[in-house]
Amino acid sequence: MIAEEVLVLQLKQEGTRSKAFEILVNTYKEQLYWHIRRIVLDHDHTDDVLQNTFIKVFRNIEGFKGESKLYTWMYRIATNEALRFLKLEAQKLKISNEELMDYTLGNLKADVYFDGDEIQLRLQQAIAKLPEKQKLVFNMKYFQELKYEEISEILETSVGGLKASYHLATKKIEAYLREH
């Protein structure tokens, strides 16, 4: 694997940009896909958001200053793109974000790309009921096993606040699973 600093330099140089971007996409597409998928839930919408994420990364790489890791910067873009997508989708359908999540969850069982069992479906339902920040923190910590410091950089919030959000999220999920 190519060093991140080298990859960033190659992304910023005209002659090596295309090859470096191909490496970037191949290195991070699966991680970013699952990060986005846990936010938007739908495979087709995830693909759209992922594509928009990589377009934004490509267009804005010159502005990447290296103050954070490249992947945390891309996760931040992916997170913002996914949340933006959900907001626009809810506005387009003239429904609330909560109603959109309920609608998407209703379609999850029929999604050929969802291979979870009933327990996985109930877990996704429980996660979907969480407030946005708790949902993001839970997904990044539980599924992606990111460190609180990494999540802090991605969401631009304090580690202490993230720990509290994760604790509250797990309690709410446990309660939901007991009730349903």
Kinemage of the C-alpha trace (Angstrom):
@kinemage 1
@onewidth
@group {chain A} dominant
@subgroup {mainchain}
@vectorlist {calphas} color= white
{ca met a 1} P 0.000 0.000 0.000
{ca ile a 2} L 1.201 3.468 -0.888
{ca ala a 3} L 1.949 5.888 1.965
{ca glu a 4} L -0.830 8.409 2.544
{ca glu a 5} L 1.481 11.428 2.174
{ca val a 6} L 2.756 10.131 -1.172
{ca leu a 7} L -0.788 9.451 -2.356
{ca val a 8} L -1.885 12.982 -1.447
{ca leu a 9} L 1.095 14.462 -3.323
{ca gln a 10} L 0.290 12.340 -6.365
{ca leu a 11} L -3.386 13.376 -6.186
{ca lys a 12} L -2.325 17.012 -6.275
{ca gln a 13} L 0.004 16.641 -9.281
{ca glu a 14} L -1.479 16.728 -12.762
{ca gly a 15} L 0.679 13.937 -14.184
{ca thr a 16} L -0.050 11.403 -11.440
{ca arg a 17} L -3.580 12.442 -10.434
{ca ser a 18} L -5.548 9.839 -12.426
{ca lys a 19} L -3.508 6.849 -11.263
{ca ala a 20} L -3.442 8.107 -7.669
{ca phe a 21} L -7.207 8.628 -7.713
{ca glu a 22} L -7.679 5.072 -8.967
{ca ile a 23} L -5.569 3.850 -6.043
{ca leu a 24} L -7.565 6.041 -3.649
{ca val a 25} L -10.894 4.682 -4.894
{ca asn a 26} L -9.728 1.074 -4.783
{ca thr a 27} L -8.318 1.531 -1.285
{ca tyr a 28} L -11.299 3.258 0.320
{ca lys a 29} L -14.427 2.424 -1.714
{ca glu a 30} L -15.518 -0.533 0.406
{ca gln a 31} L -14.999 1.215 3.752
{ca leu a 32} L -16.778 4.328 2.561
{ca tyr a 33} L -19.574 2.270 0.955
{ca trp a 34} L -20.407 0.602 4.284
{ca his a 35} L -20.093 3.867 6.184
{ca ile a 36} L -22.584 5.525 3.835
{ca arg a 37} L -24.798 2.434 3.649
{ca arg a 38} L -25.289 2.473 7.415
{ca ile a 39} L -26.526 6.050 7.145
{ca val a 40} L -28.786 5.857 4.071
{ca leu a 41} L -29.569 2.094 4.268
{ca asp a 42} L -30.435 1.683 0.577
{ca his a 43} L -27.843 0.155 -1.787
{ca asp a 44} L -28.674 2.247 -4.867
{ca his a 45} L -28.695 5.485 -2.890
{ca thr a 46} L -25.444 4.450 -1.238
{ca asp a 47} L -23.809 4.030 -4.630
{ca asp a 48} L -24.988 7.512 -5.643
{ca val a 49} L -23.705 9.088 -2.429
{ca leu a 50} L -20.406 7.209 -2.725
{ca gln a 51} L -19.940 8.493 -6.261
{ca asn a 52} L -20.694 12.056 -5.108
{ca thr a 53} L -18.224 11.613 -2.258
{ca phe a 54} L -15.409 10.623 -4.592
{ca ile a 55} L -16.271 13.486 -6.954
{ca lys a 56} L -16.012 15.929 -4.040
{ca val a 57} L -12.744 14.371 -2.897
{ca phe a 58} L -11.317 14.679 -6.427
{ca arg a 59} L -12.485 18.284 -6.833
{ca asn a 60} L -11.329 19.397 -3.388
{ca ile a 61} L -8.068 17.500 -2.913
{ca glu a 62} L -6.121 20.734 -3.478
{ca gly a 63} L -7.763 22.090 -0.317
{ca phe a 64} L -6.702 19.090 1.766
{ca lys a 65} L -4.035 20.466 4.079
{ca gly a 66} L -3.025 17.245 5.807
{ca glu a 67} L -4.156 18.462 9.236
{ca ser a 68} L -6.072 15.197 9.587
{ca lys a 69} L -5.645 11.806 7.998
{ca leu a 70} L -6.872 11.530 4.429
{ca tyr a 71} L -9.424 8.871 5.312
{ca thr a 72} L -10.923 10.961 8.156
{ca trp a 73} L -11.267 13.854 5.730
{ca met a 74} L -12.996 11.538 3.238
{ca tyr a 75} L -15.228 10.084 5.982
{ca arg a 76} L -16.279 13.637 6.868
{ca ile a 77} L -17.163 14.297 3.233
{ca ala a 78} L -19.012 10.958 2.988
{ca thr a 79} L -20.917 11.657 6.205
{ca asn a 80} L -21.932 15.124 5.048
{ca glu a 81} L -22.937 13.815 1.615
{ca ala a 82} L -25.050 11.037 3.151
{ca leu a 83} L -26.799 13.429 5.538
{ca arg a 84} L -27.322 15.926 2.728
{ca phe a 85} L -28.813 13.164 0.576
{ca leu a 86} L -31.258 12.143 3.324
{ca lys a 87} L -32.314 15.744 3.879
{ca leu a 88} L -32.897 16.340 0.156
{ca glu a 89} L -34.699 13.008 -0.244
{ca ala a 90} L -37.043 13.830 2.653
{ca gln a 91} L -37.706 17.287 1.180
{ca lys a 92} L -38.351 15.795 -2.263
{ca leu a 93} L -40.876 13.338 -0.818
{ca lys a 94} L -42.287 16.034 1.481
{ca ile a 95} L -41.813 13.890 4.577
{ca ser a 96} L -39.740 14.147 7.751
{ca asn a 97} L -36.351 12.494 8.141
{ca glu a 98} L -37.936 10.038 10.588
{ca glu a 99} L -40.630 9.104 8.052
{ca leu a 100} L -37.930 8.644 5.411
{ca met a 101} L -36.014 6.267 7.718
{ca asp a 102} L -39.216 4.301 8.411
{ca tyr a 103} L -39.916 4.082 4.681
{ca thr a 104} L -36.352 2.981 3.896
{ca leu a 105} L -36.400 0.411 6.709
{ca gly a 106} L -39.643 -0.962 5.289
{ca asn a 107} L -37.866 -1.568 2.003
{ca leu a 108} L -34.726 -3.050 3.577
{ca lys a 109} L -36.077 -6.608 3.694
{ca ala a 110} L -36.799 -6.495 -0.039
{ca asp a 111} L -33.345 -5.084 -0.827
{ca val a 112} L -31.400 -7.844 -2.617
{ca tyr a 113} L -28.180 -6.363 -1.207
{ca phe a 114} L -29.353 -6.751 2.407
{ca asp a 115} L -28.356 -10.202 3.539
{ca gly a 116} L -29.059 -9.829 7.240
{ca asp a 117} L -31.379 -12.025 9.218
{ca glu a 118} L -34.282 -10.903 11.430
{ca ile a 119} L -31.902 -9.902 14.237
{ca gln a 120} L -29.881 -7.704 11.857
{ca leu a 121} L -33.089 -6.116 10.611
{ca arg a 122} L -34.210 -5.356 14.175
{ca leu a 123} L -30.787 -3.899 14.953
{ca gln a 124} L -31.029 -1.635 11.900
{ca gln a 125} L -34.520 -0.580 12.996
{ca ala a 126} L -33.200 0.254 16.469
{ca ile a 127} L -30.287 2.245 15.038
{ca ala a 128} L -32.608 4.125 12.674
{ca lys a 129} L -34.631 5.356 15.669
{ca leu a 130} L -31.582 7.050 17.201
{ca pro a 131} L -30.944 10.783 16.913
{ca glu a 132} L -28.574 11.569 14.043
{ca lys a 133} L -25.398 12.099 16.090
{ca gln a 134} L -25.935 8.960 18.192
{ca lys a 135} L -26.586 6.965 15.034
{ca leu a 136} L -23.365 8.182 13.409
{ca val a 137} L -21.274 7.567 16.522
{ca phe a 138} L -22.756 4.109 17.085
{ca asn a 139} L -22.193 3.024 13.473
{ca met a 140} L -18.614 4.268 13.369
{ca lys a 141} L -17.694 2.768 16.747
{ca tyr a 142} L -19.629 -0.512 16.598
{ca phe a 143} L -19.460 -1.516 12.931
{ca gln a 144} L -16.330 0.228 11.724
{ca glu a 145} L -14.455 -0.036 15.008
{ca leu a 146} L -13.060 3.476 14.681
{ca lys a 147} L -11.349 5.016 17.692
{ca tyr a 148} L -13.080 7.886 19.477
{ca glu a 149} L -10.238 10.189 18.387
{ca glu a 150} L -10.895 9.320 14.721
{ca ile a 151} L -14.648 9.804 15.100
{ca ser a 152} L -13.914 13.113 16.831
{ca glu a 153} L -11.978 14.308 13.778
{ca ile a 154} L -14.670 13.115 11.365
{ca leu a 155} L -17.599 14.651 13.243
{ca glu a 156} L -15.574 17.589 14.586
{ca thr a 157} L -16.716 17.094 18.172
{ca ser a 158} L -15.190 16.202 21.534
{ca val a 159} L -14.208 12.681 22.554
{ca gly a 160} L -16.154 13.068 25.818
{ca gly a 161} L -19.305 13.973 23.925
{ca leu a 162} L -18.831 11.002 21.619
{ca lys a 163} L -18.454 8.600 24.536
{ca ala a 164} L -21.666 9.928 26.049
{ca ser a 165} L -23.466 9.648 22.685
{ca tyr a 166} L -22.263 6.064 22.225
{ca his a 167} L -23.332 5.096 25.734
{ca leu a 168} L -26.808 6.622 25.226
{ca ala a 169} L -27.109 4.959 21.813
{ca thr a 170} L -26.287 1.504 23.189
{ca lys a 171} L -28.819 1.920 26.001
{ca lys a 172} L -31.549 2.983 23.540
{ca ile a 173} L -30.736 0.093 21.192
{ca glu a 174} L -30.813 -2.400 24.053
{ca ala a 175} L -34.179 -1.041 25.196
{ca tyr a 176} L -35.585 -1.165 21.660
{ca leu a 177} L -34.438 -4.761 21.152
{ca arg a 178} L -35.979 -5.830 24.475
{ca glu a 179} L -39.314 -4.228 23.528
{ca his a 180} L -39.458 -5.545 19.951
